Amino acid sequence: MVMGDLVVEVDVAVVGGGPGGYSAAFRCAELGLETVVVDATKRLGGACLFEGCIPSKALLHVAALIEDAERARELGVDFGEPRVSLDPLRKWKSERVVGRLARGLASVAKARSVDVIGGRAVFESSRELYVEGDEPQKVRFKRAIVATGSTPAGLPGLPLAGDRVLDSTGARLLVIGGGYIGLELGQVYAALGSKVTLVEMTDGLLPGVDRALVQPLARRCEKLFAKIRLGTKVASLLEKGAAIEARFDGNETETFDRVLVAVGRRPASSGLGLERTRASIDARGFVPVDERCRTSDPAIYAVGDVTGEPMLAHRAMRQGKVAAEVIAGRPAAFDNVVVPAVVFTDPEVAWCGLTEADAAREGRAVKVAKREWAASGRALTLGRSDGLTKMIADPDTGRVLGIGIVGPGAGELIAEAALAVETAMTVEDLAATIHTHPTLSETLMEAAEALLQQAR
């Protein structure tokens, strides 16, 4: 790495320190490329570690503990009413979870000689970055990887109602958006004592997700939330003293203490100076790439949320490694058949591959089997018989095309499903694989067995 007069010269400059960025940087370093990461916060982890995936899952674990304590009463075990101490909870989340992971990433970067530069990176050309910050500098590179991620999408025409930090129980909370972010955080605050009202503009929670998988979650949310308003838009938010008045379409109003806007995310591609390069940005703000993560500029690659849907950390991490290997001259491509998705609610919802709705839109013939967890010995011992495993297969070849799971641990179970679809396993392969008993994973085998019975 060549440095001098605040100019850094490297093989690879990675713009953004989130999962896609640090995965790309670490792999580049492993392959012998001098690599630097430029991140506005001068830290590795990005929104996933510091604001999104990790903190939310930590809080969801706490919410699950509270719910488990309540369910235990049905089994004859009573712990009493849970008491939440917010300061120790915050300390555990920030220091023992987020802080520990952040320190781990910093250690890996140091061990692999990956420097992290703090500042906002702007492309001046296809070979040079200007880094704005306390000590402005330039980074000259042979290749660059854009990994700037995404930012929360706002509501057009609806300014956020003040700087209201969600830090107290017992609050009246309005959650705008019935997608995975709104549902996950809505469940956290409901478990901590808030009275949650959720508003979703479509006619169902988790738009686009298989309705059979959403149904058990919807039933749970109906019990947990104070109110769910489907097919409803928020027309305005108005501060009234210490409260926020929300007006819904139809002029109905309701007052809340806090508002959580969770209407999706948008790519963080503006202001990067990409117009000074040959890389392009499409009408939605995404940076188009090919299967090797190359943009239309031969010197610039892009990975993660900034390249399009699905905006998932594990997709970004895989793309980051692909980009690094391509830059190093290795034969690599982002040619994965599936990118599994998980909603970490209670119950969890996970899926991968073709859905029944996809098949209907494509006019494709498929065979479908559902395994209700009411017949699962393990689910009954857990007191969680509300789950479901759904499998979709090609009727001619028997190949597994898609799997959906709803229930506790669905996020872990979907890994086997993704492997089955990715490796073109057949239903017979999956049915013949011995699964330990009694486990929830048996429901995959049993769904496969049900499909085999259909074929006979």
C-alpha positions as CSV (number, residue, x, y, z in Angstrom):
1,M,0.0,0.0,0.0
2,V,1.5,3.3,-1.1
3,M,0.8,6.4,0.9
4,G,1.9,10.0,0.7
5,D,0.6,13.5,0.8
6,L,-2.8,12.1,1.9
7,V,-2.9,10.0,-1.2
8,V,-3.4,6.2,-0.9
9,E,-2.7,3.8,-3.7
10,V,-4.2,0.3,-3.5
11,D,-5.2,-2.6,-5.7
12,V,-8.8,-2.5,-4.4
13,A,-10.9,0.3,-2.8
14,V,-14.1,-0.9,-1.2
15,V,-16.7,1.9,-0.6
16,G,-18.8,0.9,2.4
17,G,-18.1,-1.2,5.4
18,G,-21.3,-3.3,5.7
19,P,-21.5,-7.1,5.2
20,G,-21.0,-6.9,1.5
21,G,-18.1,-4.4,1.9
22,Y,-16.1,-6.2,4.6
23,S,-16.7,-9.6,3.0
24,A,-15.3,-8.3,-0.2
25,A,-12.4,-6.6,1.5
26,F,-11.4,-9.6,3.6
27,R,-11.5,-11.9,0.6
28,C,-9.5,-9.5,-1.5
29,A,-6.8,-9.4,1.2
30,E,-6.8,-13.3,1.4
31,L,-6.1,-13.3,-2.3
32,G,-3.1,-11.0,-2.0
33,L,-4.7,-7.7,-3.1
34,E,-3.8,-4.5,-1.2
35,T,-7.2,-3.4,0.0
36,V,-8.7,-0.4,1.8
37,V,-12.3,0.2,3.0
38,V,-13.7,3.7,3.0
39,D,-16.7,4.1,5.3
40,A,-18.3,7.3,6.6
41,T,-18.4,5.9,10.2
42,K,-14.8,4.4,10.0
43,R,-16.2,1.1,11.3
44,L,-17.0,-2.3,9.8
45,G,-20.4,-3.8,10.1
46,G,-22.7,-1.2,8.5
47,A,-26.4,-0.8,9.3
48,C,-26.8,-4.6,9.6
49,L,-24.5,-4.7,12.7
50,F,-25.2,-1.3,14.3
51,E,-28.8,-0.5,13.5
52,G,-30.5,-3.5,11.8
53,C,-30.0,-7.2,11.7
54,I,-28.0,-7.8,14.9
55,P,-29.6,-5.3,17.3
56,S,-33.1,-6.3,16.2
57,K,-32.4,-10.0,16.6
58,A,-31.0,-9.4,20.1
59,L,-34.2,-7.6,21.0
60,L,-36.3,-10.3,19.4
61,H,-34.6,-12.9,21.6
62,V,-35.6,-10.9,24.6
63,A,-39.1,-10.7,23.4
64,A,-39.1,-14.5,22.8
65,L,-38.0,-15.0,26.4
66,I,-40.9,-12.9,27.6
67,E,-43.3,-14.9,25.5
68,D,-41.8,-18.2,26.5
69,A,-42.3,-17.3,30.2
70,E,-45.9,-16.6,29.5
71,R,-46.4,-19.9,27.6
72,A,-44.8,-21.8,30.4
73,R,-47.9,-21.2,32.5
74,E,-49.8,-23.5,30.2
75,L,-47.2,-26.2,31.1
76,G,-47.6,-25.6,34.8
77,V,-44.5,-23.4,35.3
78,D,-45.0,-19.9,36.5
79,F,-42.1,-17.4,36.7
80,G,-44.3,-14.5,37.6
81,E,-44.7,-11.3,35.6
82,P,-41.5,-10.4,33.7
83,R,-39.8,-7.2,34.7
84,V,-37.7,-5.4,32.0
85,S,-34.8,-3.2,33.1
86,L,-34.1,-1.1,30.1
87,D,-30.5,0.1,31.0
88,P,-29.1,-3.4,31.5
89,L,-30.9,-4.5,28.3
90,R,-29.4,-1.7,26.3
91,K,-26.0,-2.4,27.7
92,W,-26.2,-6.1,26.8
93,K,-27.3,-5.3,23.3
94,S,-24.7,-2.6,22.6
95,E,-21.7,-4.0,24.5
96,R,-22.0,-7.8,24.7
97,V,-23.6,-8.3,21.3
98,V,-23.0,-5.4,18.9
99,G,-19.7,-4.3,20.5
100,R,-18.3,-7.8,20.6
101,L,-19.0,-8.4,16.9
102,A,-17.6,-4.9,15.9
103,R,-14.4,-5.6,17.8
104,G,-14.2,-9.0,16.1
105,L,-14.4,-7.4,12.6
106,A,-11.8,-4.8,13.5
107,S,-9.5,-7.6,14.6
108,V,-9.9,-9.5,11.4
109,A,-9.3,-6.3,9.4
110,K,-6.1,-5.7,11.3
111,A,-4.9,-9.3,10.9
112,R,-5.4,-9.1,7.2
113,S,-3.9,-5.7,6.8
114,V,-7.1,-4.1,5.6
115,D,-7.1,-0.4,6.5
116,V,-10.4,1.4,7.2
117,I,-10.5,5.1,6.2
118,G,-13.2,7.2,7.8
119,G,-15.0,9.6,5.5
120,R,-17.5,10.0,2.7
121,A,-16.2,8.6,-0.6
122,V,-16.9,10.3,-3.9
123,F,-15.6,9.0,-7.2
124,E,-13.6,11.6,-9.1
125,S,-12.9,9.2,-12.0
126,S,-12.8,5.4,-12.7
127,R,-9.4,5.3,-10.9
128,E,-9.7,7.7,-8.0
129,L,-11.8,8.5,-5.0
130,Y,-11.9,11.7,-2.9
131,V,-12.6,11.0,0.7
132,E,-14.4,13.8,2.5
133,G,-13.7,14.0,6.3
134,D,-11.6,15.5,9.0
135,E,-8.5,14.7,7.0
136,P,-9.6,14.8,3.3
137,Q,-7.5,12.5,1.1
138,K,-7.5,10.7,-2.2
139,V,-7.5,6.9,-2.9
140,R,-6.2,5.7,-6.2
141,F,-7.2,2.2,-7.1
142,K,-7.0,-0.4,-9.8
143,R,-10.5,-1.7,-9.0
144,A,-13.2,-0.4,-6.8
145,I,-16.2,-2.2,-5.2
146,V,-19.3,-0.1,-4.4
147,A,-21.0,-1.6,-1.3
148,T,-22.9,1.4,0.1
149,G,-26.0,-0.6,1.0
150,S,-29.4,1.1,1.5
151,T,-31.2,3.6,3.7
152,P,-34.7,3.5,5.1
153,A,-37.4,4.7,2.7
154,G,-39.6,7.6,3.9
155,L,-43.2,8.3,3.3
156,P,-43.7,10.8,0.5
157,G,-45.3,13.9,1.9
158,L,-45.2,12.7,5.5
159,P,-42.4,14.3,7.5
160,L,-41.3,12.3,10.5
161,A,-43.0,13.6,13.6
162,G,-40.1,14.9,15.7
163,D,-37.1,13.2,17.2
164,R,-38.9,10.6,19.3
165,V,-36.7,7.8,20.6
166,L,-38.4,4.5,21.2
167,D,-37.1,3.8,24.7
168,S,-40.1,3.4,27.1
169,T,-42.5,0.6,27.7
170,G,-46.2,1.3,28.0
171,A,-46.1,3.7,25.0
172,R,-48.8,3.9,22.3
173,L,-46.8,3.0,19.2
174,L,-47.9,3.3,15.5
175,V,-46.0,1.1,13.1
176,I,-46.4,2.1,9.5
177,G,-45.6,-0.9,7.3
178,G,-46.5,-4.6,7.6
179,G,-43.3,-6.0,6.1
180,Y,-40.6,-7.8,7.9
181,I,-39.1,-4.7,9.6
182,G,-42.4,-3.5,10.9
183,L,-43.5,-6.9,12.2
184,E,-40.2,-7.7,13.8
185,L,-39.9,-4.4,15.7
186,G,-43.6,-4.2,16.3
187,Q,-43.4,-7.6,18.1
188,V,-40.3,-6.4,20.1
189,Y,-42.1,-3.3,21.4
190,A,-45.4,-5.2,22.1
191,A,-43.5,-7.7,24.2
192,L,-41.8,-4.9,26.1
193,G,-45.2,-3.4,27.0
194,S,-46.1,-1.0,24.2
195,K,-49.6,-0.9,22.8
196,V,-48.9,-1.4,19.1
197,T,-51.1,-0.4,16.2
198,L,-49.8,-1.6,12.8
199,V,-50.9,-0.1,9.5
200,E,-50.3,-1.8,6.2
201,M,-51.6,-0.3,2.9
202,T,-52.1,-3.7,1.2
203,D,-54.7,-6.3,2.2
204,G,-52.3,-8.6,4.1
205,L,-49.1,-8.7,6.2
206,L,-45.8,-9.5,4.5
207,P,-47.0,-8.6,1.0
208,G,-45.6,-11.1,-1.6
209,V,-45.0,-13.9,0.9
210,D,-47.0,-17.2,0.6
211,R,-50.3,-16.7,2.4
212,A,-50.2,-20.2,3.9
213,L,-47.0,-19.2,5.7
214,V,-48.2,-15.8,6.7
215,Q,-51.5,-17.0,8.3
216,P,-50.0,-18.4,11.6
217,L,-48.0,-15.2,12.0
218,A,-51.0,-13.1,11.3
219,R,-53.0,-14.9,14.0
220,R,-50.2,-14.3,16.5
221,C,-49.9,-10.6,15.7
222,E,-53.7,-10.2,16.1
223,K,-53.3,-11.4,19.7
224,L,-50.1,-9.4,20.4
225,F,-50.9,-6.0,18.8
226,A,-53.6,-3.7,20.0
227,K,-54.8,-3.2,16.4
228,I,-53.9,-4.1,12.9
229,R,-55.2,-1.9,10.1
230,L,-54.9,-3.6,6.6
231,G,-55.7,-1.8,3.4
232,T,-55.0,1.5,5.1
233,K,-52.8,4.5,4.3
234,V,-51.5,7.1,6.7
235,A,-52.5,10.5,5.2
236,S,-50.8,12.7,7.7
237,L,-48.8,12.9,11.0
238,L,-49.2,15.9,13.2
239,E,-47.5,16.7,16.5
240,K,-49.9,17.7,19.1
241,G,-48.0,18.5,22.3
242,A,-46.3,15.4,23.5
243,A,-48.3,13.2,21.2
244,I,-48.6,12.5,17.5
245,E,-51.9,12.5,15.7
246,A,-52.1,10.1,12.8
247,R,-54.8,10.7,10.2
248,F,-55.7,7.7,8.1
249,D,-57.4,7.7,4.7
250,G,-61.1,8.3,5.4
251,N,-60.2,11.1,7.8
252,E,-60.2,8.8,10.9
253,T,-57.6,9.9,13.5
254,E,-55.8,8.3,16.4
255,T,-53.2,9.6,18.8
256,F,-49.9,7.9,19.6
257,D,-46.8,8.5,21.7
258,R,-44.3,7.2,19.0
259,V,-44.3,6.4,15.3
260,L,-42.1,3.8,13.7
261,V,-41.9,4.1,9.9
262,A,-41.0,0.8,8.3
263,V,-42.0,1.1,4.6
264,G,-38.9,-0.4,3.1
265,R,-35.5,0.6,2.0
266,R,-33.9,2.4,-1.0
267,P,-30.4,2.1,-2.4
268,A,-27.7,4.4,-1.1
269,S,-26.3,5.4,-4.5
270,S,-26.8,9.1,-4.7
271,G,-23.9,11.5,-4.2
272,L,-21.2,8.9,-5.0
273,G,-20.0,10.6,-8.1
274,L,-20.7,7.6,-10.2
275,E,-21.6,10.0,-13.0
276,R,-17.9,10.7,-13.4
277,T,-17.3,7.0,-14.2
278,R,-18.8,4.7,-16.8
279,A,-21.0,2.9,-14.1
280,S,-24.7,3.6,-14.4
281,I,-27.6,4.0,-12.0
282,D,-31.1,2.9,-13.1
283,A,-34.4,4.8,-12.5
284,R,-34.9,3.2,-9.1
285,G,-31.4,4.2,-7.9
286,F,-29.8,0.7,-8.2
287,V,-26.4,0.1,-9.7
288,P,-26.9,-2.6,-12.4
289,V,-24.3,-5.4,-12.3
290,D,-23.8,-8.7,-14.2
291,E,-23.3,-12.2,-12.6
292,R,-19.7,-11.3,-11.8
293,C,-20.7,-8.1,-10.0
294,R,-19.3,-5.9,-12.7
295,T,-20.8,-2.6,-13.5
296,S,-20.7,-1.0,-16.9
297,D,-17.3,0.5,-15.9
298,P,-14.6,-2.2,-16.2
299,A,-12.8,-0.8,-13.1
300,I,-15.9,-0.7,-10.8
301,Y,-17.8,-3.5,-9.2
302,A,-20.9,-3.3,-6.9
303,V,-22.4,-5.6,-4.4
304,G,-25.3,-5.8,-1.9
305,D,-28.4,-3.7,-1.5
306,V,-27.2,-1.0,-3.9
307,T,-27.4,-3.5,-6.7
308,G,-31.0,-4.5,-6.3
309,E,-33.4,-7.0,-4.6
310,P,-33.5,-8.9,-2.4
311,M,-31.9,-6.5,0.1
312,L,-30.4,-9.1,2.4
313,A,-27.1,-9.2,4.2
314,H,-26.3,-12.8,3.2
315,R,-26.8,-11.9,-0.5
316,A,-24.4,-9.0,-0.1
317,M,-21.8,-11.2,1.6
318,R,-21.9,-13.8,-1.2
319,Q,-21.7,-11.1,-3.8
320,G,-18.7,-9.5,-2.0
321,K,-16.8,-12.7,-2.2
322,V,-17.6,-13.2,-5.8
323,A,-16.5,-9.7,-6.7
324,A,-13.2,-10.2,-4.9
325,E,-12.5,-13.5,-6.7
326,V,-13.3,-12.0,-10.1
327,I,-11.0,-9.1,-9.4
328,A,-8.3,-11.6,-8.5
329,G,-8.8,-13.4,-11.8
330,R,-10.6,-16.4,-10.4
331,P,-13.5,-18.1,-12.2
332,A,-16.4,-16.9,-10.0
333,A,-20.0,-15.8,-10.5
334,F,-23.1,-15.0,-8.5
335,D,-25.1,-17.8,-10.1
336,N,-26.9,-19.0,-7.0
337,V,-30.3,-20.6,-7.7
338,V,-31.8,-19.3,-4.4
339,V,-31.4,-16.6,-1.8
340,P,-33.2,-17.7,1.3
341,A,-35.3,-15.2,3.2
342,V,-36.3,-15.2,6.9
343,V,-38.6,-13.0,8.9
344,F,-37.5,-13.3,12.6
345,T,-40.9,-12.8,14.1
346,D,-42.8,-15.2,16.4
347,P,-43.4,-17.5,14.7
348,E,-40.5,-17.2,12.2
349,V,-41.3,-17.3,8.5
350,A,-38.7,-18.5,6.0
351,W,-38.7,-19.5,2.3
352,C,-36.5,-20.1,-0.7
353,G,-37.0,-20.9,-4.4
354,L,-40.2,-21.1,-6.3
355,T,-43.5,-20.3,-4.6
356,E,-47.0,-21.6,-5.5
357,A,-47.9,-18.0,-6.6
358,D,-44.8,-17.8,-8.8
359,A,-45.8,-21.1,-10.5
360,A,-49.3,-19.9,-11.1
361,R,-48.0,-16.6,-12.7
362,E,-45.7,-18.6,-14.9
363,G,-48.4,-21.2,-15.8
364,R,-46.0,-23.8,-14.5
365,A,-47.3,-27.2,-13.4
366,V,-46.1,-28.1,-9.9
367,K,-46.9,-30.5,-7.1
368,V,-47.4,-29.1,-3.6
369,A,-47.4,-30.8,-0.2
370,K,-48.0,-29.2,3.2
371,R,-46.9,-30.8,6.5
372,E,-48.8,-29.3,9.4
373,W,-46.8,-29.2,12.6
374,A,-49.8,-30.4,14.6
375,A,-48.6,-33.9,13.6
376,S,-45.0,-33.2,14.7
377,G,-44.0,-34.8,18.0
378,R,-41.3,-32.2,18.5
379,A,-43.6,-29.3,17.8
380,L,-46.1,-30.7,20.3
381,T,-43.4,-31.1,23.0
382,L,-42.5,-27.4,22.4
383,G,-46.1,-26.4,22.7
384,R,-45.9,-24.9,19.2
385,S,-48.1,-26.9,16.9
386,D,-49.1,-23.9,14.8
387,G,-46.2,-24.3,12.3
388,L,-46.2,-25.5,8.7
389,T,-43.7,-26.9,6.2
390,K,-44.6,-26.5,2.5
391,M,-42.8,-28.1,-0.4
392,I,-43.1,-27.5,-4.2
393,A,-41.6,-29.9,-6.7
394,D,-41.5,-30.5,-10.5
395,P,-44.1,-33.2,-11.3
396,D,-42.0,-34.7,-14.1
397,T,-38.4,-34.7,-12.7
398,G,-39.3,-34.7,-9.0
399,R,-36.8,-31.9,-8.4
400,V,-37.4,-29.7,-5.3
401,L,-38.2,-26.2,-6.6
402,G,-39.1,-24.3,-3.4
403,I,-39.8,-24.7,0.3
404,G,-41.5,-22.5,2.8
405,I,-41.5,-22.9,6.6
406,V,-43.4,-21.1,9.4
407,G,-42.7,-21.9,13.0
408,P,-40.0,-21.5,15.7
409,G,-36.6,-22.1,14.2
410,A,-37.7,-21.7,10.6
411,G,-34.7,-19.5,10.0
412,E,-32.4,-22.4,10.9
413,L,-34.4,-25.0,9.1
414,I,-34.4,-23.1,5.8
415,A,-30.7,-23.8,5.3
416,E,-31.5,-27.5,4.5
417,A,-34.2,-26.3,2.1
418,A,-31.9,-23.9,0.4
419,L,-29.3,-26.7,0.0
420,A,-31.9,-29.0,-1.5
421,V,-33.0,-26.4,-4.1
422,E,-29.5,-25.2,-4.8
423,T,-28.1,-28.7,-5.5
424,A,-31.2,-29.8,-7.6
425,M,-32.1,-32.5,-5.1
426,T,-35.2,-34.6,-5.9
427,V,-38.1,-35.2,-3.5
428,E,-36.9,-38.8,-3.3
429,D,-33.4,-37.7,-2.2
430,L,-34.9,-35.6,0.6
431,A,-37.4,-38.3,1.7
432,A,-34.6,-40.9,1.8
433,T,-32.3,-38.7,3.9
434,I,-32.6,-39.9,7.6
435,H,-33.6,-37.0,9.8
436,T,-33.2,-37.3,13.6
437,H,-36.3,-38.0,15.6
438,P,-38.0,-36.1,17.2
439,T,-37.1,-32.9,15.5
440,L,-38.7,-30.1,13.5
441,S,-36.4,-30.9,10.6
442,E,-38.4,-34.1,10.1
443,T,-41.2,-32.0,8.7
444,L,-39.0,-31.5,5.5
445,M,-38.7,-35.3,5.1
446,E,-42.4,-35.8,5.8
447,A,-43.4,-33.2,3.2
448,A,-41.1,-34.9,0.7
449,E,-42.8,-38.3,1.6
450,A,-46.2,-36.7,1.0
451,L,-45.1,-35.6,-2.5
452,L,-43.9,-39.1,-3.2
453,Q,-47.3,-40.5,-2.3
454,Q,-48.9,-38.1,-4.7
455,A,-46.6,-39.4,-7.5
456,R,-47.6,-43.0,-6.9
